[in-house]
Amino acid sequence: MSDRVYKVVVHFAAEYGQVEYDILEKNIRVVLADAEKRAAVEKYLSESHVIENADGVDLRTFHPKKLLPSESLESFKLAMTRLWHHTGVYVDWSRPTV
């Protein structure tokens, strides 16, 4: 992973791909062979969301946070934590990317 592009592996069924976030350009690129799933991920990542985030003094205190996934790496990562719920595509945080 370069310092400029943050990458994370995604998958559904037996198909793997990745999502890349260019930190300087604030662009998101979805690499997934299935056109329908790729379109769903691209749509989700191009829209604003309000996400309940545990940013308080403990893990049980949640506050709503409005974000656009492309606005920052922090927003991108937080949006990716909800990707599976909206698209059925899972994020595999532990799998290395190429």
N, CA and C atoms as an extended XYZ file, in Angstrom:
294
Properties=species:S:1:pos:R:3:atomname:S:1:resname:S:1:resid:I:1 pbc="F F F"
N         0.847       -1.170        0.000 N   MET     1
C         0.000        0.000        0.000 CA  MET     1
C         0.897        1.238        0.000 C   MET     1
N         0.614        2.139       -0.904 N   SER     2
C         1.394        3.376       -0.951 CA  SER     2
C         0.872        4.334        0.121 C   SER     2
N         1.632        5.390        0.343 N   ASP     3
C         1.192        6.394        1.305 CA  ASP     3
C         0.016        7.198        0.764 C   ASP     3
N        -0.150        7.162       -0.541 N   ARG     4
C        -1.188        7.972       -1.174 CA  ARG     4
C        -2.515        7.231       -1.324 C   ARG     4
N        -2.473        5.915       -1.549 N   VAL     5
C        -3.679        5.147       -1.818 CA  VAL     5
C        -3.892        4.110       -0.714 C   VAL     5
N        -5.032        4.218       -0.053 N   TYR     6
C        -5.426        3.253        0.977 CA  TYR     6
C        -6.301        2.208        0.301 C   TYR     6
N        -5.971        0.922        0.487 N   LYS     7
C        -6.707       -0.151       -0.170 CA  LYS     7
C        -7.239       -1.130        0.868 C   LYS     7
N        -8.408       -1.684        0.571 N   VAL     8
C        -8.987       -2.705        1.430 CA  VAL     8
C        -9.662       -3.755        0.541 C   VAL     8
N        -9.536       -5.031        0.941 N   VAL     9
C       -10.125       -6.132        0.184 CA  VAL     9
C       -11.608       -6.231        0.520 C   VAL     9
N       -12.415       -6.501       -0.511 N   VAL    10
C       -13.841       -6.736       -0.339 CA  VAL    10
C       -14.191       -8.052       -1.018 C   VAL    10
N       -15.308       -8.659       -0.580 N   HIS    11
C       -15.733       -9.902       -1.220 CA  HIS    11
C       -17.208      -10.177       -0.969 C   HIS    11
N       -17.764      -11.009       -1.830 N   PHE    12
C       -19.090      -11.582       -1.642 CA  PHE    12
C       -19.059      -12.914       -2.369 C   PHE    12
N       -19.780      -13.894       -1.835 N   ALA    13
C       -19.727      -15.261       -2.383 CA  ALA    13
C       -18.252      -15.646       -2.511 C   ALA    13
N       -17.815      -16.059       -3.692 N   ALA    14
C       -16.412      -16.458       -3.881 CA  ALA    14
C       -15.639      -15.432       -4.702 C   ALA    14
N       -16.169      -14.240       -4.839 N   GLU    15
C       -15.502      -13.207       -5.635 CA  GLU    15
C       -14.834      -12.174       -4.735 C   GLU    15
N       -13.566      -11.899       -5.032 N   TYR    16
C       -12.788      -10.932       -4.275 CA  TYR    16
C       -12.417       -9.747       -5.149 C   TYR    16
N       -12.287       -8.608       -4.543 N   GLY    17
C       -11.852       -7.397       -5.219 CA  GLY    17
C       -11.284       -6.453       -4.184 C   GLY    17
N       -11.222       -5.181       -4.513 N   GLN    18
C       -10.744       -4.214       -3.534 CA  GLN    18
C       -11.351       -2.852       -3.800 C   GLN    18
N       -11.299       -2.024       -2.769 N   VAL    19
C       -11.726       -0.635       -2.883 CA  VAL    19
C       -10.513        0.205       -2.517 C   VAL    19
N       -10.236        1.206       -3.352 N   GLU    20
C        -9.069        2.057       -3.166 CA  GLU    20
C        -9.518        3.491       -2.914 C   GLU    20
N        -8.881        4.139       -1.960 N   TYR    21
C        -9.155        5.546       -1.661 CA  TYR    21
C        -7.870        6.339       -1.852 C   TYR    21
N        -7.872        7.251       -2.799 N   ASP    22
C        -6.727        8.124       -3.058 CA  ASP    22
C        -6.816        9.306       -2.089 C   ASP    22
N        -5.909        9.358       -1.158 N   ILE    23
C        -5.958       10.334       -0.073 CA  ILE    23
C        -5.790       11.771       -0.582 C   ILE    23
N        -4.934       11.975       -1.580 N   LEU    24
C        -4.708       13.329       -2.092 CA  LEU    24
C        -5.824       13.801       -3.017 C   LEU    24
N        -6.257       12.940       -3.913 N   GLU    25
C        -7.290       13.309       -4.880 CA  GLU    25
C        -8.708       13.137       -4.338 C   GLU    25
N        -8.832       12.374       -3.245 N   LYS    26
C       -10.132       12.069       -2.624 CA  LYS    26
C       -11.060       11.346       -3.589 C   LYS    26
N       -10.476       10.417       -4.329 N   ASN    27
C       -11.223        9.584       -5.278 CA  ASN    27
C       -11.336        8.175       -4.733 C   ASN    27
N       -12.437        7.515       -5.069 N   ILE    28
C       -12.650        6.122       -4.681 CA  ILE    28
C       -12.764        5.288       -5.938 C   ILE    28
N       -12.051        4.172       -5.966 N   ARG    29
C       -12.084        3.245       -7.104 CA  ARG    29
C       -12.480        1.871       -6.585 C   ARG    29
N       -13.497        1.280       -7.199 N   VAL    30
C       -13.974       -0.047       -6.812 CA  VAL    30
C       -13.523       -1.038       -7.878 C   VAL    30
N       -12.797       -2.062       -7.453 N   VAL    31
C       -12.321       -3.103       -8.357 CA  VAL    31
C       -13.054       -4.387       -7.983 C   VAL    31
N       -14.082       -4.706       -8.762 N   LEU    32
C       -14.916       -5.874       -8.505 CA  LEU    32
C       -15.490       -6.309       -9.850 C   LEU    32
N       -15.313       -7.566      -10.211 N   ALA    33
C       -15.716       -8.042      -11.542 CA  ALA    33
C       -17.228       -8.003      -11.752 C   ALA    33
N       -18.008       -8.313      -10.736 N   ASP    34
C       -19.460       -8.335      -10.865 CA  ASP    34
C       -19.982       -6.901      -11.000 C   ASP    34
N       -20.535       -6.578      -12.169 N   ALA    35
C       -20.968       -5.205      -12.462 CA  ALA    35
C       -22.061       -4.722      -11.512 C   ALA    35
N       -22.993       -5.584      -11.153 N   GLU    36
C       -24.087       -5.194      -10.265 CA  GLU    36
C       -23.574       -4.857       -8.868 C   GLU    36
N       -22.711       -5.708       -8.320 N   LYS    37
C       -22.153       -5.450       -6.987 CA  LYS    37
C       -21.229       -4.237       -7.012 C   LYS    37
N       -20.429       -4.103       -8.080 N   ARG    38
C       -19.544       -2.939       -8.203 CA  ARG    38
C       -20.369       -1.650       -8.216 C   ARG    38
N       -21.458       -1.642       -8.977 N   ALA    39
C       -22.329       -0.460       -9.047 CA  ALA    39
C       -22.952       -0.149       -7.689 C   ALA    39
N       -23.344       -1.181       -6.956 N   ALA    40
C       -23.935       -0.978       -5.624 CA  ALA    40
C       -22.918       -0.348       -4.673 C   ALA    40
N       -21.681       -0.833       -4.707 N   VAL    41
C       -20.628       -0.283       -3.842 CA  VAL    41
C       -20.308        1.153       -4.255 C   VAL    41
N       -20.185        1.404       -5.552 N   GLU    42
C       -19.905        2.759       -6.032 CA  GLU    42
C       -21.015        3.723       -5.624 C   GLU    42
N       -22.245        3.293       -5.738 N   LYS    43
C       -23.384        4.141       -5.354 CA  LYS    43
C       -23.327        4.461       -3.867 C   LYS    43
N       -23.136        3.427       -3.037 N   TYR    44
C       -23.070        3.633       -1.591 CA  TYR    44
C       -21.944        4.602       -1.222 C   TYR    44
N       -20.788        4.445       -1.836 N   LEU    45
C       -19.632        5.277       -1.490 CA  LEU    45
C       -19.688        6.683       -2.089 C   LEU    45
N       -20.636        6.938       -2.960 N   SER    46
C       -20.758        8.276       -3.550 CA  SER    46
C       -21.820        9.129       -2.855 C   SER    46
N       -22.540        8.535       -1.908 N   GLU    47
C       -23.633        9.229       -1.228 CA  GLU    47
C       -23.258        9.623        0.204 C   GLU    47
N       -23.904       10.668        0.698 N   SER    48
C       -23.754       11.061        2.105 CA  SER    48
C       -24.531       10.088        2.983 C   SER    48
N       -24.039        9.869        4.201 N   HIS    49
C       -24.681        8.967        5.151 CA  HIS    49
C       -24.625        9.562        6.549 C   HIS    49
N       -25.586        9.182        7.356 N   VAL    50
C       -25.535        9.472        8.792 CA  VAL    50
C       -25.298        8.129        9.462 C   VAL    50
N       -24.151        8.016       10.132 N   ILE    51
C       -23.739        6.753       10.730 CA  ILE    51
C       -23.620        6.931       12.237 C   ILE    51
N       -24.247        6.030       12.966 N   GLU    52
C       -24.107        6.023       14.425 CA  GLU    52
C       -22.701        5.532       14.744 C   GLU    52
N       -21.930        6.368       15.416 N   ASN    53
C       -20.524        6.088       15.662 CA  ASN    53
C       -20.231        6.104       17.160 C   ASN    53
N       -19.522        5.080       17.631 N   ALA    54
C       -19.131        5.009       19.044 CA  ALA    54
C       -17.909        5.894       19.251 C   ALA    54
N       -18.141        7.171       19.426 N   ASP    55
C       -17.032        8.110       19.590 CA  ASP    55
C       -17.040        8.775       20.965 C   ASP    55
N       -17.761        8.171       21.871 N   GLY    56
C       -17.861        8.726       23.222 CA  GLY    56
C       -16.810        8.158       24.151 C   GLY    56
N       -17.112        8.195       25.428 N   VAL    57
C       -16.167        7.742       26.439 CA  VAL    57
C       -16.157        6.227       26.591 C   VAL    57
N       -17.138        5.542       25.987 N   ASP    58
C       -17.174        4.085       26.050 CA  ASP    58
C       -17.753        3.534       24.745 C   ASP    58
N       -17.762        2.239       24.602 N   LEU    59
C       -18.226        1.602       23.371 CA  LEU    59
C       -19.743        1.494       23.271 C   LEU    59
N       -20.454        1.912       24.299 N   ARG    60
C       -21.914        1.842       24.277 CA  ARG    60
C       -22.573        3.178       23.989 C   ARG    60
N       -21.776        4.219       23.857 N   THR    61
C       -22.305        5.549       23.595 CA  THR    61
C       -22.085        5.884       22.123 C   THR    61
N       -23.192        6.020       21.389 N   PHE    62
C       -23.123        6.301       19.960 CA  PHE    62
C       -23.671        7.687       19.667 C   PHE    62
N       -23.061        8.331       18.691 N   HIS    63
C       -23.515        9.638       18.232 CA  HIS    63
C       -23.607        9.608       16.716 C   HIS    63
N       -24.644       10.248       16.154 N   PRO    64
C       -24.758       10.273       14.693 CA  PRO    64
C       -23.678       11.162       14.084 C   PRO    64
N       -23.113       10.687       12.994 N   LYS    65
C       -22.095       11.453       12.284 CA  LYS    65
C       -22.469       11.470       10.801 C   LYS    65
N       -22.640       12.669       10.254 N   LYS    66
C       -22.939       12.802        8.834 CA  LYS    66
C       -21.616       12.857        8.092 C   LYS    66
N       -21.519       12.049        7.020 N   LEU    67
C       -20.271       12.022        6.279 CA  LEU    67
C       -20.493       11.690        4.813 C   LEU    67
N       -19.532       12.072        4.013 N   LEU    68
C       -19.421       11.683        2.621 CA  LEU    68
C       -18.147       10.854        2.555 C   LEU    68
N       -18.222        9.582        2.153 N   PRO    69
C       -17.056        8.699        2.203 CA  PRO    69
C       -15.795        9.251        1.546 C   PRO    69
N       -15.929       10.050        0.509 N   SER    70
C       -14.752       10.556       -0.190 CA  SER    70
C       -14.121       11.790        0.454 C   SER    70
N       -14.731       12.356        1.489 N   GLU    71
C       -14.217       13.608        2.040 CA  GLU    71
C       -12.921       13.450        2.842 C   GLU    71
N       -12.670       12.258        3.400 N   SER    72
C       -11.431       12.031        4.154 CA  SER    72
C       -11.229       10.527        4.339 C   SER    72
N       -10.014       10.161        4.685 N   LEU    73
C        -9.730        8.747        4.941 CA  LEU    73
C       -10.549        8.244        6.122 C   LEU    73
N       -10.701        9.061        7.154 N   GLU    74
C       -11.510        8.687        8.315 CA  GLU    74
C       -12.965        8.408        7.909 C   GLU    74
N       -13.531        9.275        7.077 N   SER    75
C       -14.910        9.086        6.609 CA  SER    75
C       -15.024        7.840        5.743 C   SER    75
N       -14.036        7.622        4.885 N   PHE    76
C       -14.019        6.432        4.035 CA  PHE    76
C       -14.023        5.165        4.888 C   PHE    76
N       -13.136        5.103        5.868 N   LYS    77
C       -13.053        3.912        6.726 CA  LYS    77
C       -14.356        3.685        7.494 C   LYS    77
N       -14.931        4.746        8.028 N   LEU    78
C       -16.176        4.605        8.782 CA  LEU    78
C       -17.303        4.127        7.871 C   LEU    78
N       -17.394        4.674        6.678 N   ALA    79
C       -18.422        4.229        5.729 CA  ALA    79
C       -18.225        2.760        5.357 C   ALA    79
N       -16.983        2.335        5.222 N   MET    80
C       -16.702        0.944        4.860 CA  MET    80
C       -17.162       -0.029        5.943 C   MET    80
N       -17.268        0.419        7.187 N   THR    81
C       -17.736       -0.470        8.254 CA  THR    81
C       -19.209       -0.819        8.095 C   THR    81
N       -19.941       -0.056        7.283 N   ARG    82
C       -21.371       -0.317        7.055 CA  ARG    82
C       -21.658       -0.836        5.649 C   ARG    82
N       -20.606       -1.066        4.866 N   LEU    83
C       -20.773       -1.473        3.466 CA  LEU    83
C       -21.607       -2.731        3.317 C   LEU    83
N       -21.328       -3.758        4.113 N   TRP    84
C       -22.026       -5.045        3.999 CA  TRP    84
C       -23.528       -4.884        4.205 C   TRP    84
N       -23.904       -4.001        5.123 N   HIS    85
C       -25.320       -3.818        5.440 CA  HIS    85
C       -26.098       -3.234        4.253 C   HIS    85
N       -25.440       -2.391        3.478 N   HIS    86
C       -26.106       -1.704        2.369 CA  HIS    86
C       -25.950       -2.408        1.028 C   HIS    86
N       -24.910       -3.225        0.867 N   THR    87
C       -24.619       -3.796       -0.450 CA  THR    87
C       -24.484       -5.316       -0.470 C   THR    87
N       -24.309       -5.926        0.700 N   GLY    88
C       -24.051       -7.367        0.734 CA  GLY    88
C       -22.613       -7.711        0.389 C   GLY    88
N       -21.761       -6.704        0.272 N   VAL    89
C       -20.337       -6.908       -0.002 CA  VAL    89
C       -19.598       -6.709        1.320 C   VAL    89
N       -18.769       -7.683        1.664 N   TYR    90
C       -18.064       -7.672        2.944 CA  TYR    90
C       -16.670       -7.081        2.805 C   TYR    90
N       -16.221       -6.407        3.839 N   VAL    91
C       -14.864       -5.861        3.891 CA  VAL    91
C       -14.004       -6.846        4.666 C   VAL    91
N       -12.885       -7.230        4.076 N   ASP    92
C       -11.955       -8.156        4.722 CA  ASP    92
C       -10.737       -7.358        5.174 C   ASP    92
N       -10.861       -6.719        6.331 N   TRP    93
C        -9.830       -5.806        6.842 CA  TRP    93
C        -8.474       -6.479        7.021 C   TRP    93
N        -8.469       -7.790        7.288 N   SER    94
C        -7.211       -8.465        7.597 CA  SER    94
C        -6.478       -9.018        6.383 C   SER    94
N        -7.134       -9.077        5.235 N   ARG    95
C        -6.503       -9.639        4.040 CA  ARG    95
C        -5.639       -8.572        3.359 C   ARG    95
N        -4.377       -8.901        3.041 N   PRO    96
C        -3.517       -7.915        2.385 CA  PRO    96
C        -3.947       -7.642        0.947 C   PRO    96
N        -3.693       -6.429        0.488 N   THR    97
C        -4.013       -6.033       -0.885 CA  THR    97
C        -2.727       -6.008       -1.700 C   THR    97
N        -2.905       -5.978       -3.010 N   VAL    98
C        -1.733       -5.900       -3.903 CA  VAL    98
C        -1.683       -4.557       -4.591 C   VAL    98
